[in-house]
Amino acid sequence: MEHGPGFWSTIGDKRLKYWAWGDGWDEQFFEDEGEEFTVWYAKEGVLVGVLSHGTDEDYERGRGRIESGEPFSR
């Protein structure tokens, strides 16, 4: 699979990281960790995107899972 598009955006001391593949999503899961969070996006049962704030480990793990076409699981 080719690499998907991604970006980082920093506002003050806050940073959002986004990595996604495909044409939209039909399912999302929000993990709230206080001042940090991760949103996972899936389409037809496959992980296609991750948005993170303060959860760099989720971003890196999600990016790898997206690139390998892994199924979406919570």
Number of C-alpha atoms within 10 A of each C-alpha: 8 7 13 14 11 14 10 12 11 9 7 6 5 10 14 19 19 19 24 24 23 13 7 12 18 11 15 16 14 14 12 10 11 6 7 14 17 23 17 24 25 24 18 11 14 18 27 30 28 27 24 24 20 16 16 17 10 18 23 15 11 25 24 14 18 26 18 13 14 15 14 20 10 7
